Amino acid sequence: MYRDLHADLMRRFGEKTYKLALDGGMSCPNRDGTIGRGGCIFCSKGGSGEFAASASLSIPEQLAQAKVHIGNKYKGHSYIAYFQSYTNTYAEASYLRRIFTEAMADPEVRVLSIATRPDCLGEDVLDLLAELRQKKPVWVELGLQTSNEETARRIHRGYALSCFIEAVSALHARGIEVIVHVILGLPGETREDMFRTIECVNRVHAEGIKLQLLHVLRGTPLEESYRQGDFRVLDLDTYVEILGECVERLDPSIVIHRLTGDGPKRLLVAPLWSGDKKRVRNRIHQEFTRREICQGRLFQEEGRA
């Protein structure tokens, strides 16, 4: 039986839990020249944090603003403080302690979730996260995207697969839950490549996974490559078919946090079908029902502000 995020959060906290996207004001070593410039080829100037609050606000102010933003559709009191923009452990541990502690101080924040890179988890940061998890659950979200080293070089990920595996091991040794981001439909990847990535996620015993289709966003190196005809994006039917095969291969103990996604409409170049959420959800539901893998609300996206 497959585990979806909604059901898992209901079990843990007794009510629907919304994710509040925050910006800690950090950059990325794959952007500032430390290991590269421009970031991964699919990453926008916002560092995948287009839905986050403004970094000009304090963390308590960002949380308050995000709560107001979803106030017309959510009346509960359970939130995930999600540091989303860029690389959220790419700073001095003293600074990370301050902003993470500020987020966790909100009594309605149930979980601290941190999106980062596996090559930005030094011993001081790992020890800080281990300390924080004594107060509330801490999730670390790692952008693996693919286990294929050739694809990783093509998308300018900037670290080897071994670095990811070592980071997961170090986090698990400290009792920290790991959520792995995987992109389906990366340029040059076959279905077998995608399935091998799922097998990799299984092998490291990740607690969660986010499955995401490849988006082409305006202003990225990926957009230039797409317009030059170097690759094609997946159509909806192909995506949901591959998605179903990936979920069938996924270890049933892994919580599914996301099955798709849509980029900001002002930036989305392709695939345009991804912007029609109702249509996409219906097709996923149909495909999973056909495969007899639809469990509860598996196809519902996470709450997010």
C-alpha positions as CSV (number, residue, x, y, z in Angstrom):
1,M,0.0,0.0,0.0
2,Y,1.4,3.4,-1.0
3,R,1.6,6.3,1.5
4,D,0.6,9.8,0.6
5,L,1.6,12.9,2.4
6,H,-1.9,14.0,3.3
7,A,-2.7,10.7,5.1
8,D,0.7,10.7,6.8
9,L,0.3,14.2,8.1
10,M,-3.3,13.4,9.3
11,R,-1.9,10.4,11.2
12,R,0.9,12.5,12.8
13,F,-0.9,15.7,13.6
14,G,-4.6,14.9,13.4
15,E,-5.5,17.6,10.9
16,K,-4.6,18.8,7.4
17,T,-1.2,20.5,7.4
18,Y,-0.2,23.3,5.1
19,K,3.3,24.0,3.9
20,L,4.4,27.7,4.2
21,A,7.2,28.5,1.7
22,L,10.0,30.7,3.2
23,D,13.1,32.4,1.9
24,G,16.1,32.4,4.1
25,G,18.0,34.9,1.9
26,M,20.7,32.4,0.8
27,S,22.3,31.7,-2.5
28,C,23.7,28.5,-4.0
29,P,27.3,27.3,-4.6
30,N,26.2,26.3,-8.1
31,R,25.4,29.9,-8.8
32,D,27.9,32.1,-7.0
33,G,31.0,30.5,-8.6
34,T,32.0,28.2,-5.8
35,I,31.3,25.2,-7.9
36,G,29.5,26.8,-10.9
37,R,27.5,29.7,-12.2
38,G,23.9,29.9,-13.4
39,G,22.7,26.9,-11.3
40,C,21.1,23.7,-12.7
41,I,19.9,24.3,-16.3
42,F,16.2,24.1,-15.3
43,C,16.4,26.4,-12.2
44,S,14.9,29.9,-12.5
45,K,16.4,33.1,-11.2
46,G,14.2,32.6,-8.1
47,G,16.0,29.4,-7.2
48,S,12.8,27.3,-7.3
49,G,11.4,29.6,-4.7
50,E,8.8,31.5,-6.7
51,F,6.1,30.6,-4.2
52,A,8.1,31.7,-1.2
53,A,7.6,34.9,0.8
54,S,10.0,37.8,0.4
55,A,13.4,37.5,2.0
56,S,13.2,41.2,2.9
57,L,10.8,40.1,5.7
58,S,11.8,38.4,8.9
59,I,11.0,34.7,9.3
60,P,8.0,35.5,11.7
61,E,6.7,38.1,9.2
62,Q,7.0,35.6,6.4
63,L,5.1,33.0,8.4
64,A,2.4,35.5,9.3
65,Q,2.0,36.7,5.7
66,A,1.8,33.1,4.3
67,K,-0.9,32.2,6.9
68,V,-3.0,35.2,5.8
69,H,-2.5,34.2,2.2
70,I,-4.2,30.8,2.7
71,G,-6.6,32.0,5.4
72,N,-9.6,31.8,3.1
73,K,-9.1,28.1,2.4
74,Y,-7.5,26.7,5.6
75,K,-8.8,27.2,9.2
76,G,-6.5,24.6,10.9
77,H,-3.4,25.2,13.0
78,S,-0.8,22.9,11.6
79,Y,2.0,24.1,9.3
80,I,5.3,23.0,7.8
81,A,7.9,25.8,7.7
82,Y,9.5,25.1,4.4
83,F,12.8,26.9,3.5
84,Q,12.5,26.6,-0.2
85,S,14.5,29.2,-2.1
86,Y,18.0,28.3,-3.4
87,T,20.2,26.2,-1.0
88,N,19.0,26.5,2.6
89,T,22.1,25.3,4.4
90,Y,24.5,27.4,2.4
91,A,25.3,29.8,5.3
92,E,27.1,29.9,8.6
93,A,25.6,27.6,11.2
94,S,25.0,30.5,13.6
95,Y,22.8,32.2,11.0
96,L,21.0,28.9,10.2
97,R,20.4,28.4,13.9
98,R,18.7,31.8,14.2
99,I,16.3,31.5,11.2
100,F,15.4,27.9,11.8
101,T,14.8,28.5,15.5
102,E,12.6,31.5,14.6
103,A,10.5,29.3,12.4
104,M,10.2,26.5,14.9
105,A,9.2,29.0,17.7
106,D,5.8,29.4,16.1
107,P,3.6,27.0,18.0
108,E,1.6,26.2,14.9
109,V,4.7,25.0,13.0
110,R,4.8,21.2,13.3
111,V,7.7,20.5,11.0
112,L,10.8,22.3,9.8
113,S,11.6,21.4,6.2
114,I,14.8,22.5,4.5
115,A,15.5,22.3,0.8
116,T,19.3,22.0,0.2
117,R,22.1,20.3,-1.7
118,P,24.0,17.2,-0.3
119,D,27.3,19.1,-0.8
120,C,26.2,21.8,1.7
121,L,25.8,19.6,4.8
122,G,29.0,20.1,6.8
123,E,29.4,18.5,10.2
124,D,28.4,21.8,12.0
125,V,25.2,22.0,10.0
126,L,24.4,18.3,10.5
127,D,24.9,18.7,14.3
128,L,22.6,21.7,14.3
129,L,19.9,19.8,12.5
130,A,20.3,16.9,15.0
131,E,19.9,19.3,17.8
132,L,16.8,21.0,16.3
133,R,15.1,17.7,15.7
134,Q,15.0,17.1,19.5
135,K,12.4,19.9,19.5
136,K,10.3,19.2,16.4
137,P,10.6,17.0,13.3
138,V,13.2,18.1,10.8
139,W,13.0,17.2,7.2
140,V,15.8,17.7,4.7
141,E,14.8,17.8,1.1
142,L,17.6,16.9,-1.4
143,G,17.4,17.7,-5.1
144,L,18.8,14.4,-6.6
145,Q,16.7,14.8,-9.8
146,T,18.4,11.7,-11.4
147,S,20.8,8.9,-10.4
148,N,22.3,9.0,-13.9
149,E,25.8,10.7,-13.7
150,E,25.7,11.6,-17.4
151,T,22.4,13.4,-17.0
152,A,23.6,15.1,-13.9
153,R,26.5,16.6,-15.8
154,R,24.1,17.6,-18.6
155,I,21.9,19.5,-16.2
156,H,24.9,21.0,-14.4
157,R,23.8,19.5,-11.0
158,G,27.3,20.0,-9.7
159,Y,27.8,17.0,-7.4
160,A,28.3,13.2,-7.8
161,L,25.8,10.5,-6.9
162,S,28.2,9.3,-4.1
163,C,27.8,12.8,-2.5
164,F,24.1,12.3,-2.3
165,I,24.4,8.8,-0.9
166,E,26.8,9.9,1.8
167,A,24.6,12.9,2.7
168,V,21.5,10.7,3.2
169,S,23.6,8.3,5.4
170,A,24.8,11.2,7.5
171,L,21.3,12.6,8.0
172,H,19.9,9.2,8.8
173,A,22.6,8.7,11.4
174,R,21.3,11.8,13.2
175,G,17.7,10.7,12.9
176,I,16.7,13.3,10.3
177,E,14.1,12.4,7.7
178,V,15.1,12.8,4.0
179,I,12.8,13.7,1.1
180,V,14.3,13.2,-2.3
181,H,13.3,15.4,-5.3
182,V,13.2,13.5,-8.6
183,I,12.5,15.0,-12.1
184,L,10.9,12.9,-14.7
185,G,11.6,13.7,-18.4
186,L,15.0,15.2,-18.1
187,P,16.8,15.7,-21.5
188,G,18.2,12.5,-22.9
189,E,16.7,10.2,-20.2
190,T,15.0,7.0,-21.0
191,R,12.3,5.3,-18.9
192,E,14.9,2.9,-17.7
193,D,17.0,5.8,-16.4
194,M,14.0,7.2,-14.5
195,F,13.3,3.7,-13.0
196,R,16.9,3.4,-11.9
197,T,16.5,6.7,-10.1
198,I,13.5,5.3,-8.2
199,E,15.6,2.2,-7.3
200,C,18.3,4.5,-6.0
201,V,15.7,6.3,-3.7
202,N,14.6,2.9,-2.5
203,R,18.2,1.8,-1.7
204,V,19.0,4.8,0.5
205,H,15.7,4.3,2.4
206,A,14.4,7.8,2.0
207,E,11.4,8.7,4.0
208,G,9.8,10.7,1.3
209,I,9.9,11.6,-2.4
210,K,8.7,14.4,-4.6
211,L,8.1,13.3,-8.2
212,Q,8.1,16.2,-10.6
213,L,7.8,16.6,-14.3
214,L,10.4,18.6,-16.2
215,H,9.3,22.2,-16.6
216,V,10.9,24.6,-19.0
217,L,10.9,28.1,-17.4
218,R,11.6,31.4,-19.0
219,G,15.1,32.8,-18.6
220,T,16.8,29.4,-18.0
221,P,19.5,27.6,-20.0
222,L,16.9,24.9,-20.5
223,E,14.6,27.3,-22.3
224,E,17.3,28.1,-24.8
225,S,18.0,24.4,-25.4
226,Y,14.3,23.7,-25.7
227,R,13.7,26.4,-28.3
228,Q,16.7,25.1,-30.3
229,G,14.9,21.7,-30.5
230,D,17.5,19.8,-28.5
231,F,14.8,17.8,-26.6
232,R,11.0,17.5,-26.2
233,V,9.0,17.7,-23.1
234,L,6.7,14.8,-22.1
235,D,3.0,14.9,-23.1
236,L,0.4,14.4,-20.4
237,D,-0.4,10.7,-21.3
238,T,3.3,9.7,-21.4
239,Y,4.0,11.5,-18.1
240,V,1.2,9.8,-16.2
241,E,2.1,6.4,-17.6
242,I,5.8,6.8,-16.5
243,L,4.6,8.2,-13.2
244,G,2.5,5.1,-12.6
245,E,5.4,2.8,-13.4
246,C,7.6,4.8,-11.0
247,V,5.1,4.6,-8.2
248,E,4.7,0.8,-8.8
249,R,8.5,0.5,-8.3
250,L,8.6,2.7,-5.2
251,D,9.2,1.2,-1.8
252,P,5.7,1.3,-0.2
253,S,7.2,2.7,3.0
254,I,8.2,5.9,1.3
255,V,5.8,8.8,1.6
256,I,4.8,10.4,-1.7
257,H,4.9,14.2,-1.2
258,R,4.2,15.2,-4.8
259,L,3.1,13.5,-8.0
260,T,3.4,16.5,-10.4
261,G,3.7,20.2,-10.2
262,D,3.4,23.4,-12.3
263,G,5.7,26.3,-12.7
264,P,4.7,29.9,-12.2
265,K,2.4,30.7,-15.2
266,R,4.3,33.9,-15.9
267,L,7.5,31.8,-16.4
268,L,6.1,28.6,-17.8
269,V,7.2,27.8,-21.4
270,A,6.4,24.1,-21.5
271,P,4.6,21.8,-21.1
272,L,1.6,24.1,-21.0
273,W,-0.7,21.3,-20.1
274,S,0.9,21.2,-16.6
275,G,-0.9,24.4,-15.8
276,D,-4.3,22.7,-15.9
277,K,-4.3,21.2,-12.5
278,K,-7.7,19.6,-12.6
279,R,-7.0,17.9,-15.9
280,V,-3.7,16.6,-14.7
281,R,-5.1,15.3,-11.4
282,N,-7.9,13.5,-13.2
283,R,-5.5,11.8,-15.6
284,I,-3.3,10.7,-12.7
285,H,-6.3,9.4,-10.9
286,Q,-7.5,7.5,-14.0
287,E,-4.0,6.0,-14.6
288,F,-3.6,4.9,-11.0
289,T,-7.0,3.4,-10.9
290,R,-6.3,1.4,-14.0
291,R,-3.1,0.2,-12.4
292,E,-4.9,-0.5,-9.1
293,I,-2.4,1.7,-7.2
294,C,-4.6,4.5,-6.2
295,Q,-4.7,4.7,-2.4
296,G,-6.8,7.2,-0.6
297,R,-5.8,10.8,-1.7
298,L,-2.5,9.8,-3.2
299,F,-3.1,12.0,-6.2
300,Q,-3.8,15.1,-4.2
301,E,-1.0,17.7,-4.1
302,E,0.4,18.9,-0.8
303,G,-1.0,22.0,0.8
304,R,1.2,25.0,0.0
305,A,1.2,28.7,0.5
